[in-house]
Amino acid sequence: MRVDIYRRTEAEGKFSHLVVPEGRPIPQEAINTDWESEMSGQELDESAAHWDDFGIAEPGRQISEKGYAITSVKEQTD
């Protein structure tokens, strides 16, 4: 799946990531002025159990249910 990836700075120098299918806007419930575009048109395997680089578990399920996948607070990246 081709996706667009956004990131947001969190406390202690950590980051959260938000991933949406390529070309789609960030869904209304996830809009936040802090999201910055990090990468566009990246190919990622949505059937993977975890996207380690972004701290995102079950990306396919998240995208299917919410229209986006997001980093868990417990998995914010450095």
Secondary structure by P-SEA (a helix, b strand, c coil): ccbbbbbbbccccbbbbbbccccccccccccccccccccccccccccccccccccccaaaaaaaaccbbbbccccccc
